[in-house]
Amino acid sequence: MKYLLYWLLIIQTSCSIAQPKKEQNSGTILLDPDFTGKISLYENISMSKITAMVNNNIDEEDFVYFVINGSTKDLYHVKAYYFIAGYINEGWISKINALGIYVKPYDKAIPIYRESNDLSPTVATIPKNSNFIKVLDCNNSWLKIETSYEGTNINGWLEKKYQCDNPYNSCN
């Protein structure tokens, strides 16, 4: 009996190790709620087949968000959802200007970092009540953003704790 339990433990451990790792969520971004066009969701990185055309449902006020599972220089691998209607599809989307994020309201300005870690120097701070901010890239849960504040262009990394991926409220 003791040997049987031992072998079962070895088999269980071996099976667990053999399982592929799930893709890590690199963050969530929004399709700009003011964007009235459609974007293509592609089946693969070659962009040879469109699996869905994604757009905000303005009439129902049901907006699109994307959970990022990976990226290349020009594309994000995402799962696309409507906030109300739910899951749309999975695939690749182009990194377009209509993809972005809001910032959460804090008592202070929000730091924007040079690199995607909080030990990196800050390049700027943005106000707590910023408008929709364009997202350029992702690294784990950090989002590389581009915005302007008081006439200065700001390009850097926004930490997860400051991101608000909800177009309906301010993520308090």
C-alpha positions as CSV (number, residue, x, y, z in Angstrom):
1,M,0.0,0.0,0.0
2,K,2.8,2.4,0.9
3,Y,4.5,1.7,-2.5
4,L,1.2,2.3,-4.3
5,L,0.8,5.7,-2.7
6,Y,4.4,6.5,-3.5
7,W,3.9,5.7,-7.2
8,L,0.6,7.6,-7.3
9,L,2.4,10.6,-5.9
10,I,5.2,10.4,-8.5
11,I,2.6,10.0,-11.4
12,Q,0.6,13.0,-10.1
13,T,3.7,15.1,-9.9
14,S,4.9,14.1,-13.3
15,C,1.5,14.8,-14.9
16,S,1.5,18.3,-13.2
17,I,4.9,19.1,-14.5
18,A,3.9,18.0,-18.1
19,Q,1.0,20.4,-18.3
20,P,1.6,23.4,-20.5
21,K,1.7,26.8,-18.7
22,K,-1.2,29.1,-19.3
23,E,-0.3,32.4,-21.0
24,Q,0.2,35.2,-18.5
25,N,-2.3,38.1,-18.5
26,S,-0.3,41.1,-19.5
27,G,-3.0,43.6,-18.7
28,T,-6.3,44.8,-19.8
29,I,-7.0,47.6,-22.3
30,L,-10.1,49.3,-23.7
31,L,-11.3,50.2,-27.1
32,D,-11.8,54.0,-26.7
33,P,-15.5,54.5,-25.8
34,D,-15.5,57.4,-28.3
35,F,-14.2,55.2,-31.2
36,T,-17.0,54.5,-33.6
37,G,-15.1,52.3,-36.1
38,K,-14.4,48.6,-36.2
39,I,-11.2,46.7,-35.7
40,S,-10.2,43.3,-37.1
41,L,-9.6,40.4,-34.8
42,Y,-7.3,38.0,-36.7
43,E,-7.0,34.2,-36.3
44,N,-3.2,34.2,-36.3
45,I,-0.2,36.4,-36.4
46,S,0.0,36.4,-40.2
47,M,-3.3,38.3,-40.2
48,S,-4.5,36.1,-43.1
49,K,-8.0,35.4,-41.7
50,I,-10.3,37.7,-39.8
51,T,-12.3,35.9,-37.2
52,A,-14.4,38.9,-36.0
53,M,-14.9,42.6,-36.5
54,V,-15.0,44.3,-33.1
55,N,-16.7,47.6,-32.3
56,N,-18.3,49.3,-29.3
57,N,-22.1,48.9,-29.2
58,I,-22.8,52.6,-28.8
59,D,-26.6,52.2,-28.8
60,E,-26.5,49.8,-25.9
61,E,-23.5,51.5,-24.2
62,D,-21.7,48.1,-24.2
63,F,-18.0,48.8,-24.7
64,V,-15.1,46.5,-25.7
65,Y,-12.1,45.6,-23.6
66,F,-9.2,43.3,-24.3
67,V,-7.3,41.0,-22.0
68,I,-3.8,40.9,-23.4
69,N,-2.1,37.5,-23.4
70,G,1.0,38.4,-25.5
71,S,2.3,40.9,-28.0
72,T,4.7,41.5,-30.9
73,K,6.0,44.8,-32.2
74,D,2.7,45.5,-34.0
75,L,0.1,43.2,-32.6
76,Y,-1.5,42.1,-29.3
77,H,-2.8,38.6,-28.7
78,V,-6.1,39.1,-26.8
79,K,-9.3,37.8,-25.6
80,A,-12.0,40.3,-26.6
81,Y,-15.1,41.0,-24.4
82,Y,-18.1,43.3,-24.2
83,F,-18.6,44.7,-20.7
84,I,-22.2,43.7,-20.7
85,A,-22.7,41.0,-23.4
86,G,-19.5,39.2,-22.5
87,Y,-16.9,37.1,-24.5
88,I,-16.5,37.9,-28.2
89,N,-13.5,35.9,-29.4
90,E,-9.7,35.4,-29.1
91,G,-7.1,36.4,-31.6
92,W,-4.7,39.1,-32.7
93,I,-5.4,42.8,-33.1
94,S,-3.2,45.7,-34.4
95,K,-1.8,48.2,-32.0
96,I,-3.9,51.1,-33.0
97,N,-4.5,54.6,-31.5
98,A,-7.9,53.7,-30.3
99,L,-6.6,51.3,-27.6
100,G,-6.0,52.7,-24.2
101,I,-6.7,53.0,-20.5
102,Y,-7.8,55.4,-17.8
103,V,-6.0,56.1,-14.6
104,K,-7.5,55.5,-11.1
105,P,-8.2,58.5,-9.0
106,Y,-5.6,58.9,-6.3
107,D,-4.8,61.7,-3.9
108,K,-1.7,62.5,-5.8
109,A,-0.3,62.6,-9.3
110,I,0.3,59.3,-11.0
111,P,4.0,58.4,-11.7
112,I,5.0,57.4,-15.2
113,Y,8.2,55.3,-15.2
114,R,11.1,55.0,-17.7
115,E,11.0,51.2,-17.5
116,S,8.3,48.7,-16.5
117,N,9.2,48.5,-12.8
118,D,8.8,50.8,-9.8
119,L,12.5,51.0,-9.2
120,S,13.0,52.8,-12.5
121,P,13.2,56.6,-12.5
122,T,10.0,58.4,-13.3
123,V,9.8,60.4,-16.5
124,A,6.8,62.4,-15.5
125,T,3.6,62.5,-13.4
126,I,0.1,62.8,-14.8
127,P,-2.9,64.2,-13.0
128,K,-5.3,61.7,-11.2
129,N,-8.2,62.7,-13.4
130,S,-6.6,62.1,-16.8
131,N,-8.6,61.5,-20.0
132,F,-8.3,58.3,-22.0
133,I,-4.6,57.4,-22.5
134,K,-3.2,55.7,-25.5
135,V,-1.5,52.3,-24.8
136,L,1.6,51.5,-26.9
137,D,2.8,48.2,-25.4
138,C,2.6,45.9,-22.4
139,N,5.1,44.1,-20.2
140,N,3.4,41.7,-17.6
141,S,0.8,44.0,-16.0
142,W,2.6,47.2,-16.9
143,L,1.3,49.3,-19.8
144,K,3.4,51.6,-21.9
145,I,1.4,54.7,-22.5
146,E,1.6,57.9,-24.5
147,T,-0.2,61.1,-23.5
148,S,0.3,64.8,-23.2
149,Y,0.0,67.0,-20.1
150,E,0.3,70.8,-20.1
151,G,1.8,70.8,-23.6
152,T,4.4,68.1,-22.9
153,N,4.3,64.7,-24.6
154,I,4.7,61.9,-22.1
155,N,5.8,58.4,-23.0
156,G,6.5,55.8,-20.3
157,W,5.2,52.9,-18.2
158,L,2.0,52.9,-16.0
159,E,1.9,50.5,-13.1
160,K,-1.1,48.2,-12.7
161,K,-2.3,49.7,-9.5
162,Y,-2.9,53.0,-11.3
163,Q,-4.8,51.5,-14.3
164,C,-8.6,51.8,-14.7
165,D,-10.0,49.5,-17.4
166,N,-13.6,50.5,-16.8
167,P,-15.3,53.1,-19.0
168,Y,-18.3,53.3,-16.7
169,N,-16.7,54.5,-13.5
170,S,-13.4,55.7,-12.0
171,C,-12.3,52.4,-10.5
172,N,-12.5,53.7,-6.9
